[in-house]
Every structure is written in structure tokens, then in C-alpha cells.
């Protein structure tokens, strides 16, 4: 199947999900996004709860500029265009990867169902996945300015975007990368002042920090739809909601950083791709704010890991991938009985396959010789 067919399928997913959710009046996330622009223009606190929607915003002030084109049109149109914009960034990221076109197509198909799950919630995580992929692709293609811009944009919209810095050591011109990153941050920092004021934006960044701290404090729960993470599994299986994030995060960061000691492997594309997969999965499984639609980020990592494996693929690789597709991607659907879905949700088991695959990635990056690990480029 050609690339055009994949794009058409994704467009249909974006349109159908947008129409369905709008017609059922279940587009609260989109309302939150839209009002980031409106409240920025009106100099109203971006992080309070308002009667127009039933939650609070957790995106940075520059998000107001990103969402502005959609906020300026009627919701019936804006919701659809929003979904189309998100899948466009995701597909751009996937098809930017420096691997054979057939492998990129496989990644797109693997991500399709998890993308649909996120589309029904109008999740920005779809676009964020694309931004992380683009930051990787442009780094390894020696286009540091573009890579640094995508990292800065993702970071100032949603802090997850900062993980693009994981690819810094693959840059051939690190000074250019740093200067471009600082310039991008400066430009994006002041950009929303064009529709508000400097004082308001400065205050908004302070408010954003406070909102994220508060959100992190309330994420830990034994029953919520969030905390689908390593920490969430530990809390819910043990029944101890007071388990702290810090020990898990320290262990996670230590394991994530271990492969960096293999400096001689940096130049090999398979090693780079496995670091990309590790980064995408790590971002989600070590976040207490992770919920089901967030897993488009992690599942893109699963897809990258799967296509990077040498052929013929080992049985354990195939088994792990199937396990992930069933438990991580399909568990929220009606394929599973309600009681089973609830059991999986209550114990954060959607995270389990991704955790196992992430540990497998770390192991592979630590022991394998990637000089003898060919992968077809585009």
C-alpha cells in the first residue's frame, strides 16, 4: 500500500472522529485548547477552571498561537481541522525518519489505532509525537536549526517536548544546535505577547509552573484514569497511594542514560533509532500524568523499536509486540469485556508491555554491536 493511501486513511480517522465527537458534544479538550487562545487575548488566567469547560488547562502560553487558527472558526469546523493538523504533524514526523519507506509505512500502520484513541479526545499528544520524531530526524540529518525549533516548540507547549534533547549527542554541530535552541526558545517565549502583553505572559509562565506542580500532586490515585505509568502500577498493585515518584524516576533516568556510555555506537543508525524508541516510551511510562490517549507517544516508540529489529525477527520480539498491541492498544476497546477493561485500568496495566519493551531496548542498546546491525535507509 502506498503512502497516499495511508494519508487518506489517517484523514478519514481525523474527520470521522471529529464529526462524531462534535455531534455528541464530547469535545471538552478542544474547548480547553480554544480558550487558551481566547483567554490569552483577553489577559485572563490560563490555568483556572472556567464554565465553558469542565477542566483546567495545562499547556504553556505559546500554545495560544498554535491553536489560534482553529479557535477563530466555528467549533464544527475547528474540531475537524484540529484533528487533521495533529495527524499531519504525526505523519510528517513518521515519514521524516531516515529509514526505508516500507518501514515508515509499517510505523504508520502500527500507530493508527492508538492515534484513533487520541483523536477521539482531540489530544495534542498526536502532534507532540510528530514533533519528537521531527526533532530526531532533523538532528541525524544535520539540520540542527529545524531540530532545535521543534524541541523548543514542544517544550513550551507541553514539557514532554524537552525529551528531544536526548538526541543532542547525535548532532554534528552542537554549537549551532545550542544557539538555534536558545534563539527558538526566545522567539517562542515572546510570541504570544503579540496578542496579550509582556506582563501577562510572564505571569502566565509562573502560573503554568504552579499548575503543573499541583497537577503532579493530584495525579497519584488508585482509581483515576491517569497515572498509567510505572509508578501507577506500583501504587495500584500495592494499594499504597503514597508511594513517591522520585525513586522510580531516579531508577528510570539511570537506566535511560546507561546506553550513552557506548559512545562508539552513536554513529550507527539502529542505535540512534533505539534511543528514539526508548525516549518515546520513557516519556510516557515515567509520567504520573499519563492516560490512555497519551500512549500514542509510547506506541510510536514501540513501532520504531519493532521495525529496527534485525530480520528474521526473533520470536520474543514478535511475542512482545503482539502483547503490546493487545494489552496497550486494544485494551480500551470493546474487544475486551467491561470488567476486564476496568481491571486493566485500575491496575494501570496498559503500561506493562511498554515497560517490558523499554527494558528490552535498554538491554539491546547495552549489549549489541550495531555495526553488524544493518537497517535499510530511504
N, C-alpha and C positions, 0 to 999 in steps of 0.2 A: 504494500500500500504506500502511495506516495505522500510527500509532505503536505500537499494541498488537501488531501482527504483528512489528514489528522487535524489540520487547521479548521476545516469545515465542521468536524465532529466537536471540537472544543467550542467553536462559535455557537453551535446548536445547544450545547450544555449550558453555556453562559446565558443565552437568550431564554431557553425553556425554564431554567431555574429562576431567572429574574422575573419573568412573567408570572410564574406560579406563585412565588413568594409575595409579589406585589398584589396579585389578585386575592391572596389570602390574608393580606395586611400583616404579614410576618417579615417585616424588613426593618426591625428596630436598629440593627447595627448600621444600616445605611443612614438612618436618621441621625444617629450619633455622629457619623462622619460628616454628613451635610452641615450639621450645626457647628462643627469645628470651624468651618469657613464663615458661617453667619455670625457666630459669637466673636470670632476674631475681628471681623469687620465692625462689630458693634462694641468692641472692647469689653466683652463680658467674660468672666472667669470660664476658662475652657474645661475645668475639671469638676464642676459641680453637677448635681443631678437637676435636670430641667423637666418640666411637664411634657415637653414634646417627645421625650423618650424615657425609657424605664431603666436607665443605667447611667454610668458615667464614662467620660472619655478618658483614654489613657495614651493618646497619641500626641506627639510634640507639635509645637506651633506651626512648623513648616508644612505639616500635613494639610493645613488650611489652603495652601496654594495648590497642593496635589489634587485635592478634592474639589476645588473651585469650579472647574468646568461642568462637573456633574450636579453640583448644588444649584447652579444657575438655570437648570432646566427642570420641567415638571418631574416628579418622582417616578411616574410611569416610564419615562424615557431615561432618567438618570440612573435608575436601578439596573437597567439592561446595559447601558453604556459603561457603568461601573464594572460590572462583571466582565464585559468584553475587554476593558482596559486591563483588568487583572490577569486574565488568561493570555492576553497579548504579551505582557511582560514575562509571564512564566514561559511561554513558548519561545520568546526571544532568548531567554536565558538557556533553555534546553538546547535550542538549535545553534547557540553560540559556542557550545562545547567543542573543543578541538579533537573530536573523535569521529569515526566513520558515521556517515549519515544514517545507516541502518541502526547503529547503536543509539543514536539520538532519537530515532523513531521509537525504539523499544522503551526508552526512558519516558517518552511522552505517553505511550500507551499504559505503562505501569502506573503513572501518576494520574491517569484520567479519573479513576473512581474517587480517589482522595480529593482531587480537585473539585469534583461534583459535590462532595460533602461540604467543602469550604464555600463553594458557590451558593449553596442554599442559605448560608449565614452571611453572605456578602463579605467574606473575610479578606482583609488586606494581606493576610499571610500568603495568599497565592502570588501576589505581586512581589512580596518580600522574598519569597523563594527565588523568583526570577532575578531580583537584584543581587542576591548572594551568588547565584550562578554566573551572572554577568561580571561581578567583581572578580570571580575566579578566572573566567575565560579571558578577560582583558589583562589580567596580571600575567598569565602564562603566555599571552600573545604579545607581551611587552608594550601594552598600551596603558601605561600607568595613570595617565590623566583620567581616562574613562573609568578605570577600575576604582580609583580613589573617589571619584564623584559618586559612583553607585554605593560605595561603602558609607560615605558621608550622608547621602540621601536616606539610605536605610536606617542609619543610626539616629538621625534627627527626627525621623518619623516614628520608629519603634526601635528600642535599644538593641533588639536582636540583630539588627544590621551590622553592629560592630564586629560580629564574628568574621566578617570579610577580612579583617586584619590578620586572620590565621594564615592567609596566603602571602603575606608580606615577604617572607623569605624566598619566595619563588620569583620575586621581582628582580630584573636585571639592572634596574636603575632606581635604587632605593631613595636617593635624594629627591629625584623627580617625583617619586611616589609620595614622599612625605610632604613636599611643597604643594603638590596638587591636592593632597588630602586636607591640609590646613586651609588652602585657598577655597576649596569646596565648602568646608565647614563654615568659614567666614561668610561666604556668599549666601548659603542656605540659612544661616543664623539670622541674617538681617532681612532676608527676602520677605517674610510675612509683615515686616514693618511697613511695607508699601501699602497695605490695606488697613493698618492699625496705627500703632505708634511705638517708638522705641521703648518707652517706659512699660507699656503693656506687654510687649514681647519678653522683655527682661523678667518681669514679674511672672509671666506665663511659664518660663523655664523653671523658675523656683517652684511654682505651683505643680508643675509636671513632676519634678523630683519628689515632692511630698506625696503626690497621688500614687506614684509607683511604690514608695515605701509603704504606704497604707495598704495598697493592693496586695503587696507581698505578705504583709502581716495577716491578712484575712483569707489568703488563698488556701492555707493549710486547713483541711476539713476531711472528715470521714465520709461525707455524703455528697459533696458538691460535684458539679460537672467539670471542675478544674482539677489541678494537681495530678494530672495523668503523667506521672514522672517517676523517676527512681525513688525520690523522697515520698511521693504519694503512695507508691506501692508499699514502701516500708511502713508508713504511718497506718495505712488501712489494713494491711495484713496483721500488723502487731496490735492494732487497735489503740495505738498511742499517738494522739494528735499533736502532742507536744514535742515530738522528735524534731530536732533542729535541722535546717537545711545545710548549715555550714560544714559538718563533717562529710556529707555526701558531695558537696560542691568541691571541697578540697581534694577528695579522692578522685573525683571526676576530672578536675583540672590537671592533676598529677598524671593520670593515665592518658588524657588527651595530649599532654605536652611530651610524653615519653618518646614518640617517634621522631621528634625534632632532633634527637641526638644522632640520628642516622644522616648526617649532613651529605654524605656521598650519594644518597638516594634521591636528593632533592631534584636532580636534573631529569629523572625518569617520569614520564607522563603517568604511568599506572600508580606510582607513589603519590603524585600530586592529586590524582583523581580519588584515591582512597582517603587522602586528607580532606578533600572536598566532602566526600560522603560522611566521614567522621564529624566534620564541622556541622553539617546539616542535621545529623541525628543528635549530636551533643546539645545543640541549641534548644532542642525540644525536651529531651529526656531529663535534663537537669534544670528545667524551669517549672516552678510550682504554679505558674500561670497557664501551663499547657492544658488545652482542652481538645476535644475530638477534632474540630476543624483546624487546629494548629498543626496536625500531623501531616499536612501536605508538605511541610518543610522537611520533616524527618523521612517521609516516604520517598521524597526526591533523593535523599541520601541513600536509602535502601536501593533505589533504582540504579543510581550511579555505581554503588558497590557491586550490584549484580552484573551489570554489563562490563565491568572492569575485570571480572574473573577470567582466568585462562580457560580455553576450551580444549577438550570437553570439560564442562563444569563438573565439579565433584558432587557426589550425592548429597553431602552435608550442606553444600551451598544451595542446591535446589530445594532441599527439605526446609532449610531456614527461610528461604524466600517464600515458599508456599505457606509456611507457618505465619509469616508476617502478613502476607496478603489476606489470609483468612482472619486472623485474630486482630490485626491492626486496622486493615482497610475495610473489611466486611462486617466486623462486629457491631457497628451501629445500625446495620440494615435489618430489614425484616426477614432476612435469611435465617437469623437466629431468633428463637423464641424470646418473648419479652423477659422471662425470668433469667435466661442465660445472659441477655444483654445487660440486665441490671446487675448480675453477679460480676460481669466483666467490668462494668463501670464503677461499681462500688469498691473494687479492689485495684482499680487503675491498671488492669491487665492489658489494655490496649498498648501500653508502653513496653510490655515484656519482650516481644520479638525484636523490637528496635534496640532494646538494651543488649540482648544477646548478640545481635548483628554488630552493634557498635564495639562490643568486646572482641568479637572475631576480627573486626577491622584493625583494632589496635594490635592484636596478635600478629596479623598478617604484615602490618607495617613494620613490626619489630623484628621479624624473623626471615622474611622472604627477600630474595635477591631480584630486584626489579629490572636489572639489566637483562635478565633472561625471562622477562615477563612482557612479551610483546602485546601491543594493542593497536589496532588499525586507526590511523588518523584520517581526517576527512580528506 
